[in-house]
Structure formats: C-alpha cells, structure tokens
Amino acid sequence: MPDVRVICAIGRSGQLGLDGGMPWEGCPERVYTEDVERFFEITRGHVLIAGPKTVASFPYFARKDRTIVEIRSADDPQTVLESFGERVVYIGGGPAVWDVYARYVRHWDINTLPYDGAADTWFDPAWLLAGGTTQR
C-alpha cells in the first residue's frame, strides 16, 4: 500500500472553497503564491490523484514532474491506491474526494493562510480522525 497523504491550505476559520475554487484564488500577496509553490514542490516526483475538475486545473508544467491520475466516484479507493505500490500518493480534490479517501490518509499537511473571508466549503476535522493520521 502506498504512503497516502493530503496537502491543502485552509483559511483562519477552516475555509476551503468558494464558488468551486479556493477563496483566496488570485490574491497577489506573497503568502498565497508561496503556498502554491510549496504545493508543487512537495508533490514533485510523487503521485497526485484527484477528480476531473481538479486534474483539469493543473498547469502544464505540473504534469511533467509528477504522476497525475484522474479518479472517478465509481472507482474503488483501495484498488486505486494499491495500483501505486509503495509510492507516495497525494489525494487532491477537496471534500468529495477526502470523504472517500480520508480513512487511507497517513499524513495531513495543512497550511493555514491568513484568509478570513467568505467561503462555502469548509475543512472537516473528522477527516483527520478517519485513519489514524498525523498533522504538521
């Protein structure tokens, strides 16, 4: 079984999404761009699985140095994960995916950003308890 992880950013109050994107998307402040850079640095060389919308959002450069795999709701999570052997697999895509894959996650890397505005999607702390995980 692979080493399953999640890397994500949340706002000060657990904000995760707004209108299908990240609430701080497009904010020019360095703290937000550093978070994106950190995501691409940490996932480099590893497997990144996500739903179709998230996979479509990855820039071309990101496809060169990591294995990006599109998953569907009909896919069996254990079968998907077992196909990657002993590799490090990052689960992307947010709540719909994390609801299904949280029980397999060994490590949650959560970066809290200084965002304190509106959101329509929130981080669910229950995901952290689903699989005996550790936090940064």
N, CA, C and O of each residue as an XYZ file, in Angstrom:
544
protein
N       0.858     -1.177      0.000
C       0.000      0.000      0.000
C       0.905      1.242      0.000
O       1.929      1.261      0.682
N       0.538      2.247     -0.743
C       1.358      3.463     -0.784
C       1.263      4.284      0.498
O       0.426      4.025      1.362
N       2.122      5.258      0.596
C       2.112      6.238      1.683
C       1.140      7.333      1.239
O       1.484      8.152      0.386
N      -0.061      7.357      1.803
C      -1.128      8.257      1.353
C      -1.131      9.531      2.193
O      -1.131      9.482      3.423
N      -1.134     10.669      1.505
C      -1.060     11.973      2.166
C      -2.016     12.966      1.509
O      -2.499     12.760      0.395
N      -2.268     14.038      2.235
C      -3.006     15.185      1.698
C      -2.197     16.424      2.023
O      -1.660     16.553      3.123
N      -2.111     17.333      1.067
C      -1.540     18.651      1.309
C      -2.608     19.652      0.894
O      -3.106     19.610     -0.231
N      -2.955     20.549      1.806
C      -4.001     21.515      1.499
C      -3.784     22.810      2.268
O      -2.993     22.871      3.209
N      -4.490     23.822      1.854
C      -4.477     25.114      2.546
C      -5.900     25.432      2.983
O      -6.870     25.129      2.288
N      -5.996     26.051      4.153
C      -7.296     26.490      4.658
C      -7.144     27.919      5.176
O      -6.039     28.380      5.462
N      -8.270     28.601      5.288
C      -8.272     29.934      5.878
C      -8.243     29.841      7.398
O      -8.271     28.746      7.960
N      -8.187     30.972      8.047
C      -8.092     31.021      9.516
C      -9.224     30.285     10.228
O      -9.033     29.742     11.316
N     -10.396     30.272      9.613
C     -11.557     29.621     10.236
C     -11.900     28.294      9.567
O     -13.007     27.779      9.733
N     -10.954     27.740      8.813
C     -11.188     26.464      8.144
C     -11.772     26.592      6.745
O     -12.184     25.597      6.148
N     -11.811     27.811      6.219
C     -12.336     27.999      4.871
C     -11.501     27.188      3.877
O     -10.273     27.144      3.949
N     -12.215     26.548      2.950
C     -11.553     25.680      1.985
C     -11.911     26.042      0.553
O     -11.065     25.952     -0.337
N     -13.139     26.444      0.321
C     -13.571     26.717     -1.045
C     -14.623     27.794     -1.128
O     -15.305     28.106     -0.151
N     -14.741     28.366     -2.337
C     -15.762     29.372     -2.627
C     -16.056     29.321     -4.121
O     -15.163     29.517     -4.944
N     -17.297     29.059     -4.461
C     -17.726     29.018     -5.864
C     -16.874     28.076     -6.720
O     -16.567     28.387     -7.870
N     -16.498     26.937     -6.162
C     -15.753     25.935     -6.915
C     -14.250     26.149     -6.981
O     -13.553     25.388     -7.652
N     -13.736     27.163     -6.305
C     -12.293     27.415     -6.273
C     -11.854     27.698     -4.853
O     -12.627     27.556     -3.905
N     -10.612     28.096     -4.723
C     -10.116     28.480     -3.397
C     -10.520     29.933     -3.153
O     -10.414     30.755     -4.063
N     -10.979     30.269     -1.946
C     -11.468     31.625     -1.680
C     -10.425     32.707     -1.931
O     -10.782     33.836     -2.267
N      -9.171     32.391     -1.777
C      -8.084     33.371     -1.925
C      -7.469     33.336     -3.318
O      -6.489     34.032     -3.587
N      -8.046     32.524     -4.204
C      -7.506     32.408     -5.558
C      -7.382     33.778     -6.222
O      -8.332     34.561     -6.240
N      -6.211     34.051     -6.760
C      -5.955     35.330     -7.406
C      -5.405     36.403     -6.497
O      -5.029     37.476     -6.969
N      -5.349     36.136     -5.184
C      -4.762     37.112     -4.259
C      -3.269     37.217     -4.553
O      -2.575     36.201     -4.568
N      -2.770     38.407     -4.785
C      -1.367     38.552     -5.190
C      -0.349     38.523     -4.045
O       0.854     38.458     -4.298
N      -0.808     38.571     -2.800
C       0.130     38.606     -1.692
C       1.034     37.373     -1.705
O       0.604     36.275     -2.058
N       2.259     37.569     -1.323
C       3.280     36.521     -1.403
C       2.904     35.262     -0.616
O       3.234     34.158     -1.049
N       2.236     35.395      0.504
C       1.885     34.224      1.308
C       1.030     33.235      0.505
O       1.136     32.025      0.706
N       0.192     33.737     -0.394
C      -0.670     32.862     -1.195
C       0.103     32.213     -2.340
O      -0.088     31.031     -2.627
N       0.965     32.971     -2.986
C       1.757     32.392     -4.071
C       2.784     31.405     -3.513
O       3.097     30.406     -4.161
N       3.303     31.676     -2.331
C       4.230     30.730     -1.694
C       3.538     29.406     -1.395
O       4.151     28.344     -1.507
N       2.277     29.466     -1.018
C       1.533     28.245     -0.741
C       1.414     27.387     -1.998
O       1.586     26.170     -1.933
N       1.127     27.997     -3.122
C       1.021     27.262     -4.390
C       2.386     26.674     -4.765
O       2.475     25.516     -5.174
N       3.436     27.467     -4.627
C       4.783     26.983     -4.929
C       5.140     25.793     -4.044
O       5.723     24.813     -4.507
N       4.785     25.893     -2.772
C       5.066     24.816     -1.822
C       4.332     23.541     -2.224
O       4.905     22.453     -2.165
N       3.090     23.664     -2.627
C       2.308     22.508     -3.075
C       3.021     21.796     -4.219
O       3.191     20.577     -4.187
N       3.434     22.551     -5.221
C       4.077     21.929     -6.380
C       5.455     21.371     -6.026
O       5.876     20.370     -6.606
N       6.153     21.988     -5.101
C       7.458     21.472     -4.674
C       7.306     20.151     -3.915
O       8.026     19.193     -4.195
N       6.388     20.096     -2.972
C       6.211     18.908     -2.141
C       5.682     17.722     -2.946
O       6.078     16.584     -2.690
N       4.806     17.962     -3.901
C       4.231     16.854     -4.670
C       5.124     16.404     -5.832
O       4.844     15.383     -6.460
N       6.184     17.145     -6.123
C       7.093     16.795     -7.224
C       7.644     15.384     -7.036
O       8.128     15.024     -5.963
N       7.558     14.596     -8.108
C       8.090     13.241     -8.101
C       7.142     12.196     -7.535
O       7.461     11.007     -7.525
N       5.991     12.627     -7.068
C       5.049     11.704     -6.447
C       3.791     11.559     -7.308
O       3.690     12.138     -8.390
N       2.858     10.789     -6.812
C       1.570     10.596     -7.471
C       0.578     11.580     -6.874
O       0.558     11.796     -5.662
N      -0.235     12.168     -7.718
C      -1.291     13.077     -7.281
C      -2.575     12.594     -7.923
O      -2.712     12.625     -9.146
N      -3.530     12.143     -7.094
C      -4.807     11.702     -7.631
C      -5.879     12.707     -7.236
O      -5.866     13.249     -6.131
N      -6.802     12.945     -8.152
C      -7.865     13.929     -7.913
C      -8.987     13.699     -8.911
O      -8.847     12.961     -9.887
N     -10.102     14.354     -8.634
C     -11.233     14.293     -9.547
C     -10.970     15.091    -10.810
O      -9.979     15.816    -10.899
N     -11.860     14.957    -11.791
C     -11.660     15.583    -13.100
C     -11.476     17.101    -13.060
O     -10.633     17.639    -13.778
N     -12.246     17.785    -12.237
C     -12.151     19.252    -12.192
C     -10.785     19.696    -11.668
O     -10.174     20.616    -12.211
N     -10.313     19.042    -10.617
C      -9.013     19.390    -10.059
C      -7.896     19.042    -11.034
O      -6.987     19.844    -11.245
N      -7.954     17.863    -11.625
C      -6.932     17.462    -12.595
C      -6.875     18.462    -13.749
O      -5.789     18.826    -14.200
N      -8.021     18.900    -14.221
C      -8.055     19.865    -15.338
C      -7.444     21.209    -14.950
O      -7.007     21.961    -15.821
N      -7.408     21.517    -13.665
C      -6.894     22.814    -13.234
C      -5.371     22.865    -13.131
O      -4.800     23.949    -13.007
N      -4.705     21.708    -13.180
C      -3.248     21.706    -13.043
C      -2.589     22.275    -14.286
O      -2.943     21.902    -15.405
N      -1.631     23.177    -14.099
C      -0.928     23.747    -15.245
C      -0.064     22.689    -15.939
O       0.287     21.665    -15.352
N       0.262     22.961    -17.180
C       1.046     22.028    -17.985
C       2.352     21.630    -17.297
O       2.707     20.451    -17.282
N       3.071     22.604    -16.724
C       4.369     22.296    -16.117
C       4.254     21.242    -15.021
O       5.182     20.462    -14.809
N       3.112     21.215    -14.320
C       2.938     20.284    -13.208
C       2.839     18.837    -13.690
O       3.095     17.911    -12.921
N       2.479     18.641    -14.921
C       2.299     17.296    -15.466
C       3.625     16.635    -15.820
O       3.685     15.424    -16.033
N       4.680     17.429    -15.881
C       5.989     16.900    -16.278
C       6.696     16.139    -15.164
O       7.387     15.157    -15.435
N       6.536     16.572    -13.919
C       7.356     16.009    -12.856
C       6.570     15.397    -11.700
O       7.054     15.342    -10.570
N       5.378     14.945    -11.986
C       4.600     14.172    -11.033
C       3.614     13.334    -11.841
O       3.272     13.691    -12.968
N       3.163     12.239    -11.276
C       2.167     11.397    -11.935
C       0.793     11.892    -11.502
O       0.441     11.798    -10.326
N       0.021     12.415    -12.439
C      -1.315     12.930    -12.126
C      -2.340     11.944    -12.672
O      -2.332     11.612    -13.857
N      -3.212     11.485    -11.797
C      -4.200     10.482    -12.157
C      -5.592     10.997    -11.824
O      -5.852     11.437    -10.704
N      -6.472     10.937    -12.797
C      -7.864     11.349    -12.606
C      -8.669     10.178    -12.065
O      -8.656      9.085    -12.630
N      -9.366     10.420    -10.968
C     -10.212      9.394    -10.374
C     -11.679      9.783    -10.533
O     -12.016     10.949    -10.741
N     -12.526      8.786    -10.430
C     -13.980      8.973    -10.527
C     -14.650      8.409     -9.286
O     -14.078      7.573     -8.586
N     -15.852      8.865     -9.022
C     -16.569      8.411     -7.827
C     -16.852      6.910     -7.861
O     -17.001      6.298     -6.803
N     -16.929      6.310     -9.027
C     -17.187      4.877     -9.140
C     -15.946      4.035     -8.845
O     -16.059      2.824     -8.656
N     -14.767      4.650     -8.802
C     -13.524      3.924     -8.547
C     -13.460      3.463     -7.096
O     -13.825      4.205     -6.185
N     -12.996      2.241     -6.890
C     -12.793      1.724     -5.544
C     -11.487      2.301     -4.998
O     -10.429      2.060     -5.578
N     -11.533      3.061     -3.891
C     -10.324      3.713     -3.375
C      -9.169      2.752     -3.101
O      -8.023      3.052     -3.436
N      -9.454      1.617     -2.504
C      -8.376      0.684     -2.185
C      -7.715      0.164     -3.455
O      -6.491      0.047     -3.510
N      -8.499     -0.143     -4.463
C      -7.951     -0.617     -5.733
C      -7.105      0.470     -6.391
O      -6.025      0.192     -6.911
N      -7.598      1.707     -6.367
C      -6.836      2.825     -6.935
C      -5.496      2.938     -6.229
O      -4.456      3.003     -6.884
N      -5.504      2.962     -4.914
C      -4.280      3.155     -4.149
C      -3.307      1.988     -4.302
O      -2.100      2.199     -4.417
N      -3.814      0.784     -4.303
C      -2.944     -0.392     -4.433
C      -2.184     -0.395     -5.750
O      -1.119     -1.005     -5.846
N      -2.712      0.274     -6.760
C      -2.041      0.290     -8.061
C      -0.742      1.097     -8.045
O       0.011      1.060     -9.017
N      -0.467      1.826     -6.956
C       0.740      2.649     -6.885
C       1.826      2.048     -5.990
O       2.821      2.708     -5.689
N       1.636      0.810     -5.569
C       2.664      0.115     -4.801
C       3.084      0.877     -3.561
O       2.250      1.241     -2.733
N       4.381      1.118     -3.435
C       4.960      1.761     -2.249
C       5.187      3.262     -2.438
O       5.844      3.886     -1.605
N       4.673      3.841     -3.484
C       4.916      5.256     -3.770
C       4.179      6.170     -2.790
O       3.290      5.732     -2.060
N       4.564      7.444     -2.787
C       3.837      8.469     -2.038
C       2.712      8.959     -2.941
O       2.945      9.348     -4.085
N       1.498      8.935     -2.417
C       0.316      9.365     -3.171
C      -0.355     10.502     -2.425
O      -0.714     10.364     -1.256
N      -0.522     11.631     -3.109
C      -1.253     12.763     -2.554
C      -2.673     12.737     -3.104
O      -2.894     12.535     -4.298
N      -3.632     12.946     -2.200
C      -5.040     12.963     -2.570
C      -5.472     14.412     -2.708
O      -5.471     15.154     -1.725
N      -5.836     14.821     -3.899
C      -6.294     16.179     -4.143
C      -7.781     16.203     -4.422
O      -8.417     15.156     -4.543
N      -8.324     17.381     -4.521
C      -9.699     17.475     -4.969
C     -10.703     17.932     -3.950
O     -11.837     18.239     -4.320
N     -10.351     17.993     -2.693
C     -11.258     18.549     -1.710
C     -12.254     17.581     -1.120
O     -12.070     16.366     -1.192
N     -13.323     18.122     -0.528
C     -14.255     17.354      0.288
C     -14.831     16.085     -0.329
O     -14.868     15.049      0.336
N     -15.273     16.134     -1.560
C     -15.883     14.942     -2.155
C     -14.895     13.778     -2.211
O     -15.270     12.626     -1.993
N     -13.652     14.081     -2.500
C     -12.625     13.045     -2.574
C     -12.163     12.653     -1.171
O     -12.013     11.466     -0.881
N     -11.937     13.630     -0.306
C     -11.455     13.340      1.045
C     -12.473     12.558      1.861
O     -12.091     11.772      2.728
N     -13.772     12.760      1.601
C     -14.786     11.965      2.296
C     -14.567     10.469      2.046
O     -14.797      9.649      2.935
N     -14.130     10.123      0.857
C     -13.938      8.731      0.461
C     -12.552      8.200      0.841
O     -12.419      7.051      1.264
N     -11.526      9.036      0.690
C     -10.145      8.576      0.862
C      -9.550      8.855      2.247
O      -8.455      8.371      2.533
N     -10.218      9.605      3.106
C      -9.642     10.010      4.401
C      -9.178      8.825      5.237
O      -8.169      8.923      5.935
N      -9.879      7.734      5.181
C      -9.502      6.586      6.016
C      -8.148      5.983      5.635
O      -7.561      5.232      6.414
N      -7.656      6.312      4.439
C      -6.361      5.791      3.983
C      -5.210      6.774      4.225
O      -4.041      6.413      4.085
N      -5.542      8.003      4.584
C      -4.527      9.060      4.693
C      -3.707      8.885      5.969
O      -4.249      8.794      7.071
N      -2.384      8.840      5.789
C      -1.461      8.719      6.910
C      -1.049     10.077      7.444
O      -0.800     10.225      8.641
N      -0.974     11.074      6.568
C      -0.473     12.391      6.977
C      -1.254     13.509      6.280
O      -1.436     13.488      5.063
N      -1.706     14.472      7.063
C      -2.366     15.685      6.550
C      -1.412     16.850      6.731
O      -1.042     17.176      7.859
N      -1.013     17.475      5.650
C      -0.156     18.665      5.684
C      -1.085     19.850      5.426
O      -1.457     20.118      4.283
N      -1.454     20.555      6.492
C      -2.446     21.629      6.395
C      -1.761     22.959      6.637
O      -1.192     23.192      7.703
N      -1.819     23.824      5.648
C      -1.223     25.154      5.752
C      -2.351     26.156      6.007
O      -3.235     26.319      5.166
N      -2.325     26.821      7.155
C      -3.340     27.824      7.454
C      -2.877     29.171      6.923
O      -1.830     29.688      7.310
N      -3.678     29.721      6.033
C      -3.382     31.009      5.406
C      -4.091     32.136      6.163
O      -5.031     31.875      6.914
N      -3.656     33.378      5.978
C      -4.260     34.499      6.714
C      -5.611     34.954      6.150
O      -6.064     36.058      6.453
N      -6.241     34.134      5.353
C      -7.546     34.468      4.773
C      -8.620     34.364      5.850
O      -8.670     33.383      6.592
N      -9.484     35.383      5.933
C     -10.564     35.345      6.917
C     -11.874     35.848      6.306
O     -12.665     36.516      6.971
N     -12.087     35.519      5.041
C     -13.273     35.994      4.332
C     -14.295     34.900      4.099
O     -14.334     33.892      4.804
N     -15.113     35.127      3.101
C     -16.233     34.248      2.775
C     -15.765     32.889      2.258
O     -14.665     32.748      1.724
N     -16.639     31.893      2.436
C     -16.405     30.543      1.920
C     -17.742     29.820      1.858
O     -18.689     30.176      2.560
N     -17.806     28.811      1.020
C     -18.995     27.959      1.003
C     -18.621     26.498      1.241
O     -19.486     25.622      1.266
N     -17.319     26.244      1.417
C     -16.825     24.909      1.710
C     -15.800     25.026      2.838
O     -14.955     25.921      2.839
N     -15.892     24.104      3.795
C     -15.060     24.176      5.000
C     -14.323     22.869      5.210
O     -14.785     21.806      4.796
N     -13.174     22.959      5.859
C     -12.406     21.776      6.210
C     -13.148     21.027      7.314
O     -13.600     21.640      8.282
N     -13.275     19.724      7.177
C     -13.968     18.894      8.159
C     -12.933     18.184      9.035
O     -12.242     17.289      8.547
N     -12.804     18.556     10.311
C     -11.827     17.904     11.197
C     -12.018     16.397     11.319
O     -11.080     15.693     11.693
N     -13.197     15.889     11.016
C     -13.436     14.444     11.079
C     -12.519     13.687     10.121
O     -12.201     12.522     10.359
N     -12.097     14.336      9.050
C     -11.170     13.675      8.113
C      -9.884     13.282      8.821
O      -9.288     12.253      8.502
N      -9.454     14.087      9.774
C      -8.207     13.818     10.485
C      -8.306     12.570     11.360
O      -7.299     11.921     11.643
N      -9.496     12.246     11.777
C      -9.713     11.111     12.674
C     -10.046      9.829     11.926
O     -10.114      8.760     12.533
N     -10.252      9.919     10.636
C     -10.731      8.785      9.863
C      -9.720      7.650      9.717
O     -10.111      6.495      9.547
N      -8.433      7.962      9.781
C      -7.464      6.908      9.511
C      -6.235      6.903     10.382
O      -5.192      6.408      9.954
N      -6.310      7.430     11.580
C      -5.138      7.423     12.443
C      -3.999      8.270     11.875
O      -2.853      7.823     11.820
N      -4.312      9.462     11.463
C      -3.361     10.303     10.760
C      -2.561     11.201     11.711
O      -2.862     11.317     12.899
N      -1.552     11.816     11.146
C      -0.772     12.808     11.868
C      -0.891     14.138     11.139
O      -1.210     14.170      9.950
N      -0.639     15.223     11.838
C      -0.698     16.568     11.257
C       0.647     17.233     11.369
O       1.467     16.893     12.222
N       0.857     18.193     10.486
C       2.045     19.021     10.573
C       1.796     20.104     11.587
O       2.671     20.934     11.832
